[in-house]
């Protein structure tokens, strides 16, 4: 395995730790899901029951509770949209149309995530009515058209078409309203979901169609037929509030076609229905019509009742508005407190999740580091063993080569001498012993060359002794600076390499240079040990260095990031410099 690969493996845990630290610095919205479906369903049922019984304040309170539980609107899109629209409808009933618009439009971004088209239809239909009450008829038409686009059943489509026609009536586009309503009133369209709505919806369409005929003119009979059928259908429901517009329509009809008696009768019936339904707003409207329709004798009585109603209604509306404003304020305050609690809870959950993530990632990193450490231990042990074996093999081959090159011929000559000469002869015996002594000396030298190198405080003495062995009567060796070096601070491996290259230089000198004077100098400059060797031997061509044993020296120096410089020429001696970082 290459060193770069080992570095990458070691770098992996550091990268993981860095990523973990970076992730810790980023806050994430970690929200633990809580299943509150049952609570939402229970609260929504309460809100619907209060709404159907006319208790709008209680209904608004519970719809608000549902809405808060649905936020952040995960998995409860239906309930969130329904609650928003119903709260908007309650605000409309209390005359707060601008607040209602804000409430209903909050549901629009989530319509695509609801489970049924009815939520989309109800949202746009309620918003269309809201724009009608604020006299923004174009926006109202746009909303009703969107509701129509999403409607599936025939009944719901006809209902939205009727709403569009109603806006046309407000815009005095009576012909366009008639074109839409006439086809719808040719037959009864049944509401299969809530059958009771069938007659009420048809009565509403006939009412709008009758108004369009009345306002357009030249449709006297068609208008009266529509009003009468609408009244007949509404009477079946027994709802006084729904009867008010029917009698009001007949009041308008007889007012236009100049029948004072029937005009006054229908104005009176409308007023009576408004009193029974306890709708003060409708009472004021219908009483105003009755003042206009009745004779002069009753006008004064009606005016007194009208003034009392206006004053009472103003006070009631003020009280109701204040009460409802308190409900809205409480709901907003409740929402803020709810969000604050959610934020605190989310913060705690975030800290717990971060702690959990930290523990998990640390365990992963520890595991990876452990695995990498085991792998590196195994790898380095195997590599060391392999290198040791290779070094032993290389040393054995080197010793074998030396023994073969330096001793084979000598031993062969000794054996031949012993065979061909009488060893009893003193001269022959002395030559034989001298030859044996030379073989012994060469063997001892080879042994010393490959013996273990001592690197402790005795290193300098061993190095001197090794160099001195090459000094003879014909070779003079000068050593400078050896004692000036603090060898204790130099790496053990580098001291072994230095020992071997000095030994190799002197062996090369002994074999090839025929030098009589050799100098070797040691010094440290700029954190580098510089060794300079010179001799006055026969030298060597630079081009022949690679063929010479000096290549061993170059290789040894390179292995410890050192540098080697040669300066030599035939008959001009040899100069070698070594620079070794220490």
Secondary structure, DSSP 8 states (H G I E B T S, - for coil): --HHHHHHHHHHHHHHHHHHHHHHHS----------HHHHHHHHHHHHHHHHTT-HHHHHHHHHHHHHHHTTTSS-HHHHHHHHHHHHHHHHHTT-HHHHHHHHHHHHTTGGGSSSHHHHHHHHHHHHHHHHHTT-HHHHHHHHHHHHHH--SHHHHHHHHHHHHHHHHHTT-HHHHHHHHHHHHSS----SS-TTHHHHHHHHHHHHHHHHHHHH-S-HHHHHHHHHHHHHHHHHHT-HHHHHHHHHHHHHHHHHTT-HHHHHHHHHHHHHHHHHTT-HHHHHHHHHHHHHHS-HHHHHHHHHHHHHHHHHHHHHHHHHHHHHHHHHHHHHHHHHHHHHHHHHHHHHHHHHHHHHHHHHHHHHHHHHHHHHHHHHHHHHHHHHHHHHHHHHHHHHHHHHHHHHHHHHHHHHHHHHHHHHS-TTSHHHHHHHHHHHHHHHHHHHHHHHHTS----STTHHHHHHHHHHTT--SS-EEEEESGGGS-GGGS-HHHHHHHHHHHHHHHHHIIIII--SEEEEEEEEETTEEEEEEEE-S----GGGGGGSTHHHHHHHHHHTT-EEEEEE-TTS-EEEEEEEE-
